[in-house]
């Protein structure tokens, strides 16, 4: 889209209940759209306005919508949109929270990586197989230098490597989350082996993913795992916010 004339739609002002906040943008060309300003009739109407501007050669416009009365959206707030012509690209949203480290890019690992791709997270991948094109080809080295507080997802092709990663990450004691793909029997075996190495396994999560989500297809597992990580991130962010308020009060 960067080579096409397009319209950038930006939320410049909001009041009341709105689907997205001020500063959110999307880009519309004659043949495609990137991003979202919240969906529903607001986005549908904004896209139509942008396409009309492209057809007419307009370069700027501004529109305000009362979501309840003018668009029949239940949130009912007020949104002002700016429409600007140019050769826009839409940058990825800034990453939120601690980095997510994904060890292993097999069928499930690749599905997990794809599921994280459009999300505002910082994902770092590792796989010792050269044909997997991971960010790191030395998973154990990455585990040793990873940032404190990170979220770690272990799903390599080698159970021995999985165990070594668990030993390093749990031994560090500063990881926000250590998740291991596998069955309950794998969990029991790993816990026994970790304890034999005098490593506390209580912070190891295995199996991973949201409970109650059934299905062994890689995409289903990936959706469950990504949802679990996002929930844990949100919980940690809320806890940090509460602690900050307590310190300031």
PASEBA-1860 file (N, C-alpha, C; in nm, 3 decimals):
! residues 249
1> XXXXXXXX> 0.082/-0.120/0.000/0.000/0.000/0.000/0.086/0.126/0.000 ~ 0.213/0.118/0.040/0.297/0.236/0.053/0.319/0.305/-0.080 ~ 0.302/0.234/-0.194/0.322/0.294/-0.325/0.191/0.345/-0.385 ~ 0.079/0.330/-0.314/-0.050/0.370/-0.366/-0.097/0.496/-0.296 ~ -0.167/0.579/-0.370/-0.232/0.694/-0.307/-0.342/0.641/-0.218 ~ -0.347/0.692/-0.097/-0.440/0.639/0.001/-0.482/0.749/0.097 ~ -0.580/0.716/0.179/-0.630/0.809/0.281/-0.601/0.749/0.418 ~ -0.536/0.828/0.503/-0.519/0.787/0.642/-0.632/0.846/0.724
9> XXXXXXXX> -0.703/0.760/0.795/-0.813/0.803/0.882/-0.763/0.794/1.025 ~ -0.768/0.905/1.097/-0.717/0.910/1.233/-0.825/0.959/1.329 ~ -0.842/0.890/1.439/-0.930/0.938/1.544/-0.859/1.051/1.617 ~ -0.911/1.172/1.606/-0.845/1.288/1.668/-0.906/1.328/1.801 ~ -1.031/1.288/1.823/-1.097/1.327/1.949/-1.208/1.227/1.980 ~ -1.223/1.195/2.107/-1.332/1.106/2.149/-1.395/1.159/2.278 ~ -1.518/1.122/2.300/-1.582/1.145/2.429/-1.686/1.035/2.450 ~ -1.707/0.999/2.574/-1.800/0.891/2.604/-1.742/0.756/2.566
17> XXXXXXXX> -1.831/0.660/2.545/-1.790/0.523/2.512/-1.764/0.510/2.362 ~ -1.640/0.476/2.326/-1.602/0.462/2.185/-1.523/0.333/2.165 ~ -1.526/0.276/2.042/-1.458/0.148/2.021/-1.306/0.156/2.025 ~ -1.248/0.269/1.988/-1.102/0.287/1.994/-1.071/0.426/2.047 ~ -0.945/0.446/2.088/-0.905/0.573/2.149/-0.849/0.670/2.045 ~ -0.836/0.796/2.086/-0.774/0.898/2.001/-0.632/0.855/1.965 ~ -0.593/0.884/1.841/-0.461/0.845/1.791/-0.463/0.718/1.708 ~ -0.572/0.640/1.717/-0.583/0.517/1.638/-0.604/0.554/1.491
25> XXXXXXXX> -0.537/0.480/1.401/-0.544/0.510/1.258/-0.573/0.386/1.176 ~ -0.625/0.409/1.057/-0.632/0.306/0.954/-0.603/0.373/0.820 ~ -0.568/0.293/0.721/-0.533/0.346/0.589/-0.622/0.278/0.486 ~ -0.677/0.358/0.395/-0.768/0.308/0.292/-0.717/0.349/0.155 ~ -0.702/0.252/0.065/-0.674/0.281/-0.075/-0.795/0.238/-0.156 ~ -0.785/0.246/-0.288/-0.897/0.206/-0.371/-0.923/0.056/-0.364 ~ -0.819/-0.023/-0.327/-0.834/-0.169/-0.335/-0.816/-0.242/-0.202 ~ -0.774/-0.174/-0.096/-0.754/-0.245/0.029/-0.756/-0.149/0.148
33> XXXXXXXX> -0.762/-0.206/0.267/-0.753/-0.129/0.391/-0.653/-0.196/0.484 ~ -0.590/-0.115/0.568/-0.501/-0.165/0.672/-0.539/-0.101/0.804 ~ -0.539/-0.181/0.910/-0.570/-0.128/1.041/-0.720/-0.120/1.065 ~ -0.755/-0.064/1.180/-0.896/-0.056/1.219/-0.914/0.059/1.317 ~ -1.026/0.130/1.302/-1.061/0.233/1.399/-1.176/0.187/1.488 ~ -1.206/0.058/1.484/-1.303/0.005/1.578/-1.413/-0.080/1.519 ~ -1.418/-0.091/1.388/-1.518/-0.179/1.329/-1.657/-0.120/1.330 ~ -1.754/-0.202/1.292/-1.893/-0.161/1.294/-1.923/-0.053/1.190
41> XXXXXXXX> -2.035/0.016/1.211/-2.080/0.115/1.113/-1.988/0.235/1.106 ~ -1.917/0.269/1.214/-1.823/0.381/1.209/-1.714/0.353/1.106 ~ -1.652/0.237/1.114/-1.546/0.204/1.020/-1.600/0.190/0.878 ~ -1.718/0.130/0.864/-1.779/0.116/0.732/-1.803/0.253/0.669 ~ -1.858/0.347/0.746/-1.885/0.482/0.693/-1.756/0.556/0.664 ~ -1.657/0.544/0.753/-1.529/0.613/0.732/-1.459/0.561/0.606 ~ -1.464/0.431/0.584/-1.404/0.373/0.464/-1.472/0.426/0.338 ~ -1.604/0.435/0.342/-1.678/0.487/0.227/-1.639/0.632/0.199
49> XXXXXXXX> -1.626/0.714/0.304/-1.586/0.854/0.287/-1.447/0.861/0.223 ~ -1.354/0.777/0.273/-1.218/0.778/0.219/-1.216/0.740/0.072 ~ -1.295/0.641/0.034/-1.299/0.600/-0.107/-1.362/0.708/-0.194 ~ -1.463/0.777/-0.141/-1.521/0.890/-0.213/-1.419/1.002/-0.233 ~ -1.337/1.027/-0.131/-1.233/1.129/-0.142/-1.130/1.092/-0.247 ~ -1.091/0.964/-0.251/-0.995/0.920/-0.351/-1.051/0.939/-0.492 ~ -1.177/0.906/-0.510/-1.238/0.921/-0.642/-1.249/1.067/-0.684 ~ -1.272/1.156/-0.587/-1.290/1.298/-0.617/-1.159/1.377/-0.612
57> XXXXXXXX> -1.052/1.315/-0.568/-0.924/1.384/-0.558/-0.913/1.476/-0.438 ~ -0.996/1.457/-0.336/-0.988/1.540/-0.215/-0.866/1.501/-0.132 ~ -0.811/1.598/-0.061/-0.690/1.572/0.017/-0.712/1.577/0.169 ~ -0.818/1.641/0.214/-0.840/1.650/0.359/-0.987/1.666/0.389 ~ -1.029/1.605/0.498/-1.165/1.623/0.548/-1.166/1.589/0.696 ~ -1.270/1.636/0.763/-1.288/1.604/0.905/-1.437/1.582/0.930 ~ -1.468/1.475/1.001/-1.607/1.442/1.029/-1.622/1.400/1.175 ~ -1.733/1.439/1.235/-1.765/1.400/1.371/-1.892/1.315/1.369
65> XXXXXXXX> -1.888/1.205/1.444/-2.001/1.114/1.448/-2.048/1.095/1.592 ~ -2.179/1.106/1.614/-2.240/1.065/1.739/-2.281/0.920/1.717 ~ -2.211/0.828/1.779/-2.225/0.688/1.741/-2.365/0.634/1.760 ~ -2.431/0.676/1.865/-2.564/0.623/1.890/-2.668/0.677/1.793 ~ -2.676/0.809/1.778/-2.784/0.869/1.697/-2.756/0.863/1.548 ~ -2.629/0.884/1.506/-2.602/0.889/1.362/-2.567/0.754/1.302 ~ -2.513/0.662/1.383/-2.469/0.533/1.329/-2.535/0.414/1.397 ~ -2.619/0.439/1.496/-2.689/0.331/1.568/-2.592/0.229/1.630
73> XXXXXXXX> -2.475/0.277/1.675/-2.384/0.187/1.747/-2.413/0.197/1.896 ~ -2.409/0.082/1.962/-2.452/0.075/2.102/-2.361/0.154/2.196 ~ -2.230/0.171/2.159/-2.140/0.239/2.253/-2.180/0.385/2.272 ~ -2.234/0.449/2.169/-2.301/0.577/2.188/-2.215/0.698/2.214 ~ -2.083/0.689/2.205/-1.998/0.804/2.229/-1.988/0.895/2.107 ~ -1.888/0.982/2.112/-1.866/1.082/2.006/-1.724/1.067/1.955 ~ -1.708/1.063/1.822/-1.577/1.042/1.761/-1.556/1.144/1.650 ~ -1.439/1.208/1.650/-1.400/1.297/1.540/-1.288/1.230/1.463
81> XXXXXXXX> -1.306/1.225/1.330/-1.208/1.160/1.242/-1.146/1.263/1.148 ~ -1.014/1.249/1.127/-0.944/1.329/1.028/-0.908/1.239/0.910 ~ -0.932/1.288/0.788/-0.903/1.214/0.666/-0.796/1.290/0.588 ~ -0.682/1.224/0.562/-0.570/1.291/0.495/-0.514/1.204/0.385 ~ -0.503/1.262/0.264/-0.452/1.188/0.149/-0.299/1.187/0.150 ~ -0.241/1.080/0.097/-0.097/1.069/0.087/-0.058/0.930/0.042 ~ 0.070/0.896/0.056/0.117/0.759/0.030/0.153/0.700/0.165 ~ 0.049/0.669/0.240/0.067/0.630/0.380/0.103/0.483/0.395
89> XXXXXXXX> 0.179/0.456/0.496/0.195/0.319/0.547/0.144/0.320/0.690 ~ 0.107/0.204/0.737/0.055/0.194/0.874/0.156/0.118/0.958 ~ 0.215/0.186/1.053/0.314/0.120/1.139/0.247/0.021/1.232 ~ 0.321/-0.083/1.267/0.270/-0.179/1.364/0.251/-0.111/1.499 ~ 0.152/-0.150/1.575/0.132/-0.089/1.707/0.252/-0.118/1.797 ~ 0.286/-0.025/1.886/0.401/-0.049/1.973/0.379/-0.170/2.063 ~ 0.487/-0.242/2.086/0.478/-0.362/2.169/0.445/-0.324/2.313 ~ 0.362/-0.406/2.376/0.326/-0.385/2.516/0.380/-0.500/2.599
97> XXXXXXXX> 0.418/-0.467/2.721/0.460/-0.570/2.814/0.599/-0.625/2.786 ~ 0.637/-0.723/2.866/0.769/-0.786/2.853/0.775/-0.870/2.725 ~ 0.895/-0.896/2.675/0.908/-0.979/2.554/0.854/-1.119/2.575 ~ 0.813/-1.179/2.463/0.768/-1.319/2.462/0.872/-1.399/2.386 ~ 0.924/-1.504/2.449/1.029/-1.587/2.389/0.968/-1.721/2.351 ~ 0.980/-1.755/2.223/0.922/-1.878/2.171/1.035/-1.970/2.127 ~ 1.047/-2.084/2.193/1.153/-2.180/2.165/1.093/-2.298/2.085 ~ 1.128/-2.305/1.958/1.079/-2.413/1.873/0.983/-2.363/1.767
105> XXXXXXXX> 1.017/-2.387/1.640/0.930/-2.345/1.531/0.887/-2.465/1.447 ~ 0.837/-2.568/1.515/0.773/-2.677/1.445/0.633/-2.634/1.402 ~ 0.546/-2.731/1.375/0.412/-2.697/1.328/0.336/-2.609/1.428 ~ 0.342/-2.646/1.557/0.272/-2.567/1.657/0.343/-2.434/1.680 ~ 0.476/-2.437/1.690/0.550/-2.314/1.711/0.527/-2.212/1.601 ~ 0.525/-2.257/1.477/0.499/-2.165/1.366/0.358/-2.109/1.375 ~ 0.261/-2.192/1.414/0.124/-2.144/1.430/0.116/-2.040/1.541 ~ 0.188/-2.062/1.650/0.191/-1.964/1.759/0.254/-1.833/1.712
113> XXXXXXXX> 0.365/-1.843/1.639/0.432/-1.722/1.588/0.338/-1.644/1.496 ~ 0.267/-1.714/1.409/0.173/-1.646/1.318/0.061/-1.579/1.397 ~ 0.013/-1.644/1.502/-0.096/-1.586/1.581/-0.052/-1.460/1.653 ~ 0.074/-1.453/1.693/0.126/-1.335/1.761/0.156/-1.220/1.664 ~ 0.176/-1.251/1.535/0.227/-1.152/1.439/0.150/-1.020/1.437 ~ 0.015/-1.020/1.432/-0.055/-0.891/1.425/-0.075/-0.823/1.559 ~ -0.027/-0.883/1.666/-0.055/-0.831/1.800/0.056/-0.737/1.847 ~ 0.025/-0.645/1.938/0.124/-0.551/1.988/0.214/-0.613/2.094
121> XXXXXXXX> 0.293/-0.712/2.053/0.385/-0.779/2.144/0.523/-0.785/2.080 ~ 0.624/-0.807/2.163/0.761/-0.824/2.115/0.795/-0.973/2.122 ~ 0.790/-1.041/2.007/0.813/-1.184/2.000/0.954/-1.212/1.951 ~ 1.024/-1.300/2.023/1.159/-1.342/1.984/1.157/-1.494/1.973 ~ 1.200/-1.546/1.858/1.194/-1.690/1.834/1.334/-1.752/1.836 ~ 1.338/-1.881/1.869/1.465/-1.954/1.872/1.440/-2.097/1.826 ~ 1.529/-2.147/1.739/1.524/-2.286/1.693/1.662/-2.320/1.641 ~ 1.716/-2.435/1.684/1.852/-2.471/1.644/1.861/-2.531/1.504
129> XXXXXXXX> 1.749/-2.540/1.434/1.749/-2.588/1.296/1.757/-2.469/1.201 ~ 1.858/-2.468/1.114/1.885/-2.352/1.028/1.770/-2.321/0.934 ~ 1.693/-2.423/0.893/1.588/-2.400/0.795/1.463/-2.338/0.856 ~ 1.462/-2.313/0.987/1.344/-2.256/1.052/1.346/-2.103/1.054 ~ 1.460/-2.042/1.024/1.471/-1.896/1.012/1.424/-1.824/1.139 ~ 1.467/-1.876/1.252/1.434/-1.813/1.380/1.525/-1.693/1.405 ~ 1.486/-1.611/1.502/1.571/-1.497/1.539/1.703/-1.544/1.600 ~ 1.698/-1.654/1.674/1.817/-1.713/1.737/1.827/-1.860/1.697
137> XXXXXXXX> 1.951/-1.906/1.672/1.973/-2.048/1.644/2.034/-2.120/1.764 ~ 2.040/-2.051/1.877/2.094/-2.111/1.999/1.993/-2.088/2.112 ~ 1.893/-2.175/2.123/1.788/-2.155/2.223/1.840/-2.141/2.365 ~ 1.941/-2.222/2.402/1.992/-2.216/2.539/2.059/-2.082/2.567 ~ 2.131/-2.029/2.467/2.193/-1.898/2.485/2.088/-1.789/2.503 ~ 1.981/-1.797/2.426/1.875/-1.697/2.440/1.813/-1.705/2.579 ~ 1.790/-1.827/2.628/1.731/-1.842/2.761/1.818/-1.779/2.868 ~ 1.948/-1.782/2.849/2.040/-1.726/2.949/2.040/-1.574/2.948
145> XXXXXXXX> 2.021/-1.512/2.831/2.034/-1.365/2.822/1.899/-1.295/2.810 ~ 1.789/-1.368/2.813/1.657/-1.307/2.800/1.633/-1.204/2.910 ~ 1.553/-1.104/2.877/1.523/-0.999/2.974/1.447/-1.055/3.094 ~ 1.471/-1.001/3.211/1.391/-1.041/3.327/1.243/-1.009/3.303 ~ 1.157/-1.093/3.358/1.014/-1.069/3.346/0.951/-1.119/3.218 ~ 1.031/-1.181/3.130/0.978/-1.226/3.002/0.886/-1.347/3.013 ~ 0.811/-1.369/2.907/0.720/-1.483/2.897/0.785/-1.586/2.803 ~ 0.800/-1.709/2.850/0.875/-1.810/2.776/0.786/-1.928/2.740
153> XXXXXXXX> 0.782/-1.961/2.612/0.703/-2.072/2.561/0.798/-2.177/2.502 ~ 0.801/-2.295/2.562/0.896/-2.399/2.525/0.821/-2.508/2.448 ~ 0.859/-2.526/2.321/0.794/-2.627/2.237/0.889/-2.672/2.126 ~ 1.009/-2.715/2.165/1.108/-2.757/2.066/1.081/-2.901/2.020 ~ 1.163/-2.946/1.926/1.150/-3.081/1.871/1.221/-3.185/1.955 ~ 1.286/-3.143/2.065/1.373/-3.231/2.143/1.339/-3.220/2.291 ~ 1.292/-3.328/2.353/1.256/-3.324/2.495/1.376/-3.292/2.584 ~ 1.495/-3.336/2.541/1.615/-3.303/2.618/1.642/-3.154/2.617
161> XXXXXXXX> 1.620/-3.090/2.502/1.636/-2.944/2.493/1.528/-2.875/2.573 ~ 1.405/-2.926/2.566/1.298/-2.869/2.649/1.336/-2.868/2.796 ~ 1.391/-2.980/2.843/1.428/-2.991/2.984/1.540/-2.894/3.018 ~ 1.639/-2.885/2.930/1.750/-2.792/2.956/1.701/-2.648/2.962 ~ 1.606/-2.613/2.877/1.549/-2.478/2.881/1.474/-2.455/3.012 ~ 1.398/-2.554/3.055/1.328/-2.542/3.183/1.427/-2.521/3.298 ~ 1.537/-2.596/3.297/1.637/-2.583/3.402/1.695/-2.442/3.407 ~ 1.728/-2.386/3.289/1.785/-2.252/3.285/1.684/-2.148/3.330
169> XXXXXXXX> 1.565/-2.153/3.273/1.466/-2.048/3.299/1.413/-2.052/3.441 ~ 1.384/-2.170/3.492/1.337/-2.180/3.630/1.449/-2.151/3.728 ~ 1.571/-2.186/3.691/1.686/-2.156/3.776/1.714/-2.008/3.787 ~ 1.679/-1.931/3.684/1.700/-1.786/3.689/1.614/-1.721/3.797 ~ 1.488/-1.765/3.807/1.399/-1.711/3.909/1.342/-1.574/3.880 ~ 1.364/-1.520/3.758/1.315/-1.386/3.728/1.224/-1.382/3.605 ~ 1.173/-1.497/3.563/1.087/-1.502/3.446/0.942/-1.475/3.485 ~ 0.872/-1.402/3.401/0.732/-1.376/3.429/0.644/-1.497/3.409
177> XXXXXXXX> 0.686/-1.586/3.321/0.606/-1.704/3.288/0.695/-1.803/3.216 ~ 0.686/-1.930/3.253/0.756/-2.038/3.183/0.652/-2.144/3.150 ~ 0.622/-2.158/3.022/0.521/-2.253/2.978/0.583/-2.361/2.891 ~ 0.545/-2.485/2.915/0.597/-2.600/2.842/0.482/-2.673/2.775 ~ 0.491/-2.693/2.644/0.388/-2.769/2.575/0.405/-2.917/2.609 ~ 0.292/-2.985/2.628/0.303/-3.127/2.659/0.185/-3.176/2.740 ~ 0.184/-3.306/2.763/0.077/-3.372/2.836/0.104/-3.366/2.987 ~ 0.008/-3.414/3.063/0.027/-3.422/3.208/0.137/-3.522/3.245
185> XXXXXXXX> 0.150/-3.627/3.164/0.258/-3.722/3.191/0.395/-3.660/3.166 ~ 0.405/-3.576/3.064/0.531/-3.505/3.039/0.560/-3.410/3.155 ~ 0.456/-3.343/3.204/0.474/-3.255/3.318/0.528/-3.332/3.439 ~ 0.467/-3.448/3.467/0.511/-3.527/3.583/0.657/-3.570/3.569 ~ 0.694/-3.611/3.448/0.832/-3.655/3.426/0.930/-3.539/3.441 ~ 0.894/-3.422/3.386/0.983/-3.307/3.395/0.995/-3.258/3.539 ~ 0.884/-3.258/3.613/0.889/-3.213/3.753/0.983/-3.303/3.833 ~ 0.974/-3.433/3.810/1.063/-3.526/3.879/1.208/-3.500/3.845
193> XXXXXXXX> 1.236/-3.475/3.718/1.374/-3.450/3.676/1.426/-3.316/3.727 ~ 1.341/-3.217/3.731/1.383/-3.086/3.782/1.413/-3.093/3.931 ~ 1.329/-3.161/4.004/1.353/-3.175/4.148/1.483/-3.251/4.175 ~ 1.513/-3.347/4.088/1.639/-3.420/4.103/1.759/-3.328/4.085 ~ 1.738/-3.217/4.012/1.844/-3.118/3.993/1.835/-3.004/4.095 ~ 1.750/-3.022/4.197/1.727/-2.922/4.303/1.673/-2.791/4.246 ~ 1.589/-2.803/4.143/1.523/-2.686/4.082/1.376/-2.690/4.118 ~ 1.325/-2.580/4.171/1.185/-2.571/4.211/1.098/-2.564/4.086
201> XXXXXXXX> 1.008/-2.662/4.063/0.928/-2.663/3.941/0.792/-2.595/3.955 ~ 0.764/-2.532/4.069/0.629/-2.483/4.093/0.587/-2.373/3.996 ~ 0.682/-2.303/3.935/0.648/-2.195/3.844/0.639/-2.243/3.699 ~ 0.652/-2.372/3.678/0.639/-2.426/3.543/0.492/-2.451/3.512 ~ 0.445/-2.398/3.400/0.309/-2.422/3.353/0.312/-2.527/3.243 ~ 0.246/-2.638/3.266/0.238/-2.747/3.169/0.119/-2.835/3.208 ~ 0.025/-2.859/3.119/0.015/-2.811/2.980/-0.008/-2.659/2.975 ~ 0.008/-2.604/2.855/-0.015/-2.461/2.837/-0.142/-2.439/2.756
209> XXXXXXXX> -0.192/-2.315/2.759/-0.316/-2.281/2.691/-0.431/-2.271/2.788 ~ -0.539/-2.211/2.742/-0.656/-2.194/2.827/-0.724/-2.328/2.851 ~ -0.758/-2.358/2.975/-0.829/-2.484/3.002/-0.965/-2.485/2.936 ~ -1.004/-2.600/2.889/-1.136/-2.614/2.828/-1.137/-2.597/2.678 ~ -1.028/-2.550/2.619/-1.021/-2.537/2.474/-0.972/-2.670/2.418 ~ -1.058/-2.741/2.347/-1.022/-2.872/2.295/-0.974/-2.863/2.151 ~ -0.898/-2.963/2.109/-0.849/-2.966/1.972/-0.697/-2.972/1.970 ~ -0.643/-3.060/1.886/-0.498/-3.076/1.877/-0.440/-3.014/1.750
217> XXXXXXXX> -0.524/-2.947/1.672/-0.473/-2.880/1.553/-0.381/-2.765/1.593 ~ -0.270/-2.743/1.522/-0.176/-2.636/1.559/-0.243/-2.500/1.574 ~ -0.336/-2.465/1.486/-0.400/-2.334/1.495/-0.486/-2.323/1.621 ~ -0.551/-2.432/1.662/-0.633/-2.430/1.783/-0.544/-2.416/1.906 ~ -0.436/-2.493/1.909/-0.341/-2.483/2.020/-0.284/-2.342/2.028 ~ -0.248/-2.286/1.911/-0.190/-2.152/1.908/-0.287/-2.049/1.963 ~ -0.414/-2.056/1.924/-0.513/-1.960/1.974/-0.525/-1.969/2.126 ~ -0.524/-2.090/2.178/-0.535/-2.110/2.322/-0.413/-2.056/2.395
225> XXXXXXXX> -0.294/-2.084/2.341/-0.170/-2.040/2.405/-0.159/-1.888/2.403 ~ -0.186/-1.828/2.288/-0.176/-1.682/2.277/-0.275/-1.615/2.371 ~ -0.397/-1.669/2.380/-0.496/-1.611/2.472/-0.449/-1.617/2.616 ~ -0.387/-1.729/2.654/-0.336/-1.742/2.790/-0.228/-1.638/2.819 ~ -0.135/-1.621/2.726/-0.027/-1.525/2.747/-0.083/-1.383/2.757 ~ -0.179/-1.349/2.671/-0.238/-1.215/2.677/-0.310/-1.191/2.809 ~ -0.379/-1.293/2.859/-0.446/-1.280/2.990/-0.343/-1.258/3.101 ~ -0.234/-1.333/3.095/-0.131/-1.316/3.198/-0.067/-1.178/3.188
233> XXXXXXXX> -0.044/-1.130/3.066/0.011/-0.995/3.049/-0.082/-0.892/3.110 ~ -0.211/-0.902/3.080/-0.308/-0.806/3.132/-0.313/-0.810/3.285 ~ -0.309/-0.931/3.341/-0.311/-0.944/3.486/-0.189/-0.879/3.549 ~ -0.072/-0.900/3.488/0.051/-0.840/3.541/0.048/-0.689/3.528 ~ -0.005/-0.638/3.415/-0.014/-0.494/3.396/-0.107/-0.432/3.499 ~ -0.219/-0.498/3.526/-0.313/-0.446/3.626/-0.251/-0.448/3.765 ~ -0.175/-0.554/3.796/-0.109/-0.563/3.926/-0.005/-0.452/3.940 ~ 0.073/-0.430/3.835/0.175/-0.324/3.840/0.110/-0.187/3.856
241> XXXXXXXX> -0.004/-0.167/3.788/-0.075/-0.039/3.800/-0.125/-0.017/3.942 ~ -0.180/-0.122/4.003/-0.228/-0.112/4.142/-0.113/-0.083/4.238 ~ 0.000/-0.151/4.217/0.115/-0.129/4.304/0.168/0.013/4.291 ~ 0.166/0.065/4.167/0.211/0.203/4.145/0.120/0.302/4.216 ~ -0.011/0.278/4.208/-0.106/0.367/4.276/-0.086/0.363/4.426 ~ -0.058/0.242/4.481/-0.035/0.229/4.625/0.089/0.307/4.668 ~ 0.193/0.304/4.583/0.317/0.378/4.619/0.296/0.526/4.613 ~ 0.208/0.572/4.522/0.187/0.715/4.505/0.085/0.772/4.603
249> X> 0.007/0.686/4.666/-0.099/0.735/4.755/-0.046/0.764/4.895
END
